[in-house]
Amino acid sequence: MTEEGLRRATARVNLSAIERNCGRLCSELRSGAELCAVVKADGYGHGAVPAARAALAGGARWLAVADAAEVTELRAAGLTDRRVLVTGALSDAERAEALAGGGELVVWSEDGLRDVLAAGGGRVHVKLDSGMGRLGTREVGQATRVVRAARGLEGIELAGVMTHFATADELEDGGFFAAQLATFTQWARELKAEEPALLAHAANSAAMLRDAASQFDMVRCGVAIYGMDPFGQDPGERGLEPALELSSYVAEVKLCAAGESVGYGRRFVAEHATFIGVVPIGYGDGWRRQLTNNADVLVGGRRHPLVGTVSMDSITIDLGPGEDALMARGERAILLGFQGSERLTAEEVAHRLDTINYEITCGLTPRVPRVYHRDGEATTVASAPAGAADGAGSPAPTRG
Ligand SMILES: *Cc1c(COP(=O)(O)O)cnc(C)c1O
């Protein structure tokens, strides 16, 4: 890894890892199925544009986002030649913006088709709600009517049919995933009998890894392309490589005598004299306050417990009673990533917080610069447009 010098809370993103994760996912696809890389929420915190470019280099054919501004961001960065699916709910103004950017929208009613026409027309994917209970229609008959209506409307292009799974990541789901899959399979089969080329898609990362029958013509993978495990397990077991390393450094080391405390609310009181390291990262960076007395940080290749309250701008770690702790001043501190043989994953942190890995990387705030590299080689992220290239070390473009 190129050393740019120490920085406070920084996310280093290995674009080669994203590329390899996509290659790995593509190698599991049934023949004819394509990978759509989901880069919503700023690429799950990794940076939407660099993540999209890396995913495409790794074999993804499509991109997906959740909202209109995300379409605009990709297009403005020069990603103009790829189809972009917009999966989320859109207001009228957002619908017009998404369509202007060539985004492909999700519809499930005749009214929805009219809204698309009113906003300028474009490509649509008809969504059957096979059990998620959010967007889409639960009525197969209605979904089929919308498909037929879309075919007949000037200004509308029927681009695909889709559904979304509620429990793909829960292996003990009482057969719910299988039931959703059966419902969609049946519907897609009927429609494909009329139009064999119709694009059907259903799977997220968990579904595609769980059951190849869910892949249809395209899979929409987010979490796995970033090297996180959709089942919350060790990503390495599925050949996925975490792309994001979160680091900071030990800014200060000082002795905390027995009985003395550290941080707001005195949530850590030393039983024995010990050295405390102060690391500049906090909940203002997305390192959540619930990690108070409940996380490890790697310094010098070893785990050290986070002790005391997570503050907005800093945390404190217990470096132990040995005088050698004083040597840690100025050392890199890893919050997510590898050091020596030790490793901290988003899955571990999520488990401690009783949440999912997605929320860990999505929760990193704009204050954390995203620095891009390829297996340690500094990289220029954007090839276009001229003048907008990000040098390694510069923060990712962020949207408000
Ligand atoms: C976010 C999202 C995905 C990607 O899900 P992962 O679990 O991150 O792979 C796929 N489809 C839809 C509709 C989504 O909203």
The ligand as a MOL file (V3000), in Angstrom:
LIG
                    3D

  0  0  0     0  0            999 V3000
M  V30 BEGIN CTAB
M  V30 COUNTS 15 15 0 0 0
M  V30 BEGIN ATOM
M  V30 1 C -30.4240 -2.7930 -2.9280 0
M  V30 2 C -31.1120 -3.6760 -3.8750 0
M  V30 3 C -30.4420 -4.7720 -4.4450 0
M  V30 4 C -29.0480 -5.1840 -4.0210 0
M  V30 5 O -29.1070 -5.9450 -2.8330 0
M  V30 6 P -27.8090 -6.6130 -2.1780 0
M  V30 7 O -28.3570 -7.3740 -1.0510 0
M  V30 8 O -26.9380 -5.4750 -1.7450 0
M  V30 9 O -27.1670 -7.4410 -3.2180 0
M  V30 10 C -31.0940 -5.4970 -5.4170 0
M  V30 11 N -32.3580 -5.1800 -5.8100 0
M  V30 12 C -33.0450 -4.1450 -5.2630 0
M  V30 13 C -34.4360 -3.8620 -5.7160 0
M  V30 14 C -32.4550 -3.3840 -4.2730 0
M  V30 15 O -33.1380 -2.3730 -3.7200 0
M  V30 END ATOM
M  V30 BEGIN BOND
M  V30 1 1 1 2
M  V30 2 1 2 3
M  V30 3 2 2 14
M  V30 4 1 3 4
M  V30 5 2 3 10
M  V30 6 1 4 5
M  V30 7 1 5 6
M  V30 8 2 6 7
M  V30 9 1 6 8
M  V30 10 1 6 9
M  V30 11 1 10 11
M  V30 12 2 11 12
M  V30 13 1 12 13
M  V30 14 1 12 14
M  V30 15 1 14 15
M  V30 END BOND
M  V30 END CTAB
M  END
